[in-house]
Amino acid sequence: TNIDLVAKNEGISFILDAVDLKAEKVITKAMTEPTYVTIGLAWKKDKYLSYATRALIKFIEDYIKEHFTIK
């Protein structure tokens, strides 16, 4: 992972709050200003999606259309 590369002194990385680094030998600095990232959904083409998965995808698509500008 990118954190492994940082721990091996092979680079730096942007990370999300959800990453737990307590056990890692790295230094983290919080960004105080809001930052935004582009995210997307992905699933395997031409494979069966359960009803729950299709419902989740539809919910996310509808939520994004209602609350965000889509590029």
KOLMI-351198 format. One line per 4 residues: number of its first residue (from 0); their letters; for each residue x, y, z of C-alpha. Coordinates in steps of 0.02 Angstrom, whole numbers. Example, Ala and Ser with C-alpha at 12.3 -4.5 7.8 and 13.67 -1.06 7.14 Angstrom:
// residues 2
0	AS	615:-225:390 | 684:-53:357
END
This chain:
// residues 71
0	TNID	0:0:0 | 50:182:-8 | 75:182:182 | 197:36:164
4	LVAK	298:141:41 | 300:286:164 | 354:169:305 | 497:108:194
8	NEGI	551:289:164 | 507:275:-21 | 387:422:-32 | 248:525:45
12	SFIL	61:503:27 | -108:585:49 | -219:478:160 | -399:480:217
16	DAVD	-455:495:397 | -521:318:389 | -344:249:381 | -285:189:553
20	LKAE	-100:226:569 | -76:197:755 | 31:44:724 | 128:122:580
24	KVIT	297:206:597 | 244:360:501 | 206:541:545 | 38:612:495
28	KAMT	-14:794:480 | -197:842:470 | -252:966:337 | -359:1100:417
32	EPTY	-445:1163:260 | -578:1056:177 | -511:950:36 | -610:860:-98
36	VTIG	-573:703:-194 | -657:628:-345 | -724:455:-309 | -817:330:-414
40	LAWK	-909:165:-407 | -845:9:-493 | -913:-165:-516 | -873:-312:-628
44	KDKY	-948:-295:-801 | -1075:-425:-858 | -1088:-507:-687 | -1244:-534:-583
48	LSYA	-1279:-397:-455 | -1394:-439:-310 | -1550:-337:-279 | -1465:-256:-127
52	TRAL	-1313:-208:-231 | -1421:-133:-370 | -1523:-39:-240 | -1364:31:-161
56	IKFI	-1296:86:-331 | -1462:172:-372 | -1467:257:-202 | -1290:323:-224
60	EDYI	-1323:382:-403 | -1484:471:-350 | -1399:550:-199 | -1255:614:-304
64	KEHF	-1373:686:-436 | -1471:776:-300 | -1325:844:-197 | -1176:864:-314
68	TIK	-1127:930:-484 | -1081:786:-598 | -940:813:-722
END
